[in-house]
Each structure stands twice: as C-alpha cells, then as structure tokens.
C-alpha cells in the first residue's frame, strides 16, 4: 500500500494537492503549522493508489510518496 507523508511545516496550505488527488484522500487540517498555515493531511490512507499527483503538484515539495508493489507511472522515466 502506498504511504503518503506530508511535511507539515513545509506546507503553505495552497490546497493544490487536495484538488489533484483522484481518490480524494487529502484534506486541509484544522490545525496551524509553524508558519501559520492550515496544512494538508491524509484522511483516508487505504484509498491511496500511489499515483503521486499530489506530490507532483506541490510547489513546496512537502509531499513524499512511498510505494511498494504495484506502482502507477504517469511519465516515462
């Protein structure tokens, strides 16, 4: 199962990752990080398909995806 890690204090709360997620597993937190922003958080981890769209759209590189097993690639490497 893919593992989404959001670096809470690197997130500026732009919500681009929330909009980009095809599975709708991300949401904005009601808490504030050290920079004073509401940050993105994972609300339904089992539904993640490891597509990495959230990480690709994050302008702050605040999201890391760990994938084991089946992996979906949108771009050739």
C-alpha positions as CSV (number, residue, x, y, z in Angstrom):
1,X,0.0,0.0,0.0
2,X,1.4,3.5,-0.8
3,X,2.3,5.7,2.1
4,X,1.8,9.5,1.8
5,X,4.0,11.7,4.1
6,X,3.2,15.4,4.2
7,X,5.9,17.6,5.8
8,X,3.6,19.6,7.9
9,X,5.8,22.6,8.5
10,X,6.8,22.8,4.8
11,X,3.2,23.1,3.6
12,X,1.8,26.6,2.9
13,X,-1.8,25.4,2.6
14,X,-2.3,26.1,-1.1
15,X,-4.7,23.1,-1.5
16,X,-3.3,22.1,-4.9
17,X,-2.6,18.6,-3.7
18,X,-6.2,18.3,-2.4
19,X,-7.6,19.2,-5.8
20,X,-5.1,17.0,-7.6
21,X,-5.9,13.8,-5.8
22,X,-8.1,11.5,-7.9
23,X,-9.1,9.4,-4.8
24,X,-9.9,12.4,-2.6
25,X,-7.8,11.2,0.3
26,X,-6.3,14.6,1.3
27,X,-8.0,17.4,3.2
28,X,-6.9,20.6,4.9
29,X,-6.2,20.4,8.6
30,X,-8.0,22.5,11.2
31,X,-4.6,23.0,12.9
32,X,-1.9,25.5,12.0
33,X,1.7,24.7,11.3
34,X,4.8,26.7,12.5
35,X,4.5,29.1,9.5
36,X,0.9,29.9,10.4
37,X,-0.9,27.9,7.6
38,X,-3.5,25.3,7.7
39,X,-1.7,22.3,6.2
40,X,-2.8,19.3,4.1
41,X,-3.3,16.0,5.8
42,X,-4.1,12.4,4.8
43,X,-7.7,11.5,5.8
44,X,-8.1,8.1,4.1
45,X,-4.8,6.4,3.6
46,X,-6.1,3.0,2.4
47,X,-7.7,4.5,-0.7
48,X,-4.3,5.9,-2.0
49,X,-3.3,4.3,-5.3
50,X,0.2,5.8,-5.3
51,X,-0.3,8.0,-8.4
52,X,1.9,10.8,-7.0
53,X,-0.3,13.5,-8.4
54,X,-0.3,15.3,-5.0
55,X,3.5,15.3,-4.8
56,X,3.8,16.4,-8.4
57,X,1.5,19.4,-7.9
58,X,3.0,20.5,-4.6
59,X,5.0,23.7,-5.2
60,X,6.8,23.4,-1.8
61,X,7.9,19.7,-2.3
62,X,6.2,19.0,1.0
63,X,4.8,15.5,0.0
64,X,6.7,12.2,-0.3
65,X,5.1,9.0,-1.5
66,X,6.4,5.6,-0.5
67,X,5.2,2.8,-2.9
68,X,5.7,-0.9,-2.7
69,X,4.2,-3.5,-5.0
70,X,2.2,-2.1,-7.9
71,X,3.2,1.4,-9.0
72,X,1.5,3.7,-11.4
73,X,3.7,6.0,-13.5
74,X,2.2,8.9,-15.5
75,X,5.6,9.7,-17.1
76,X,8.3,7.6,-18.6
77,X,11.5,7.6,-16.6
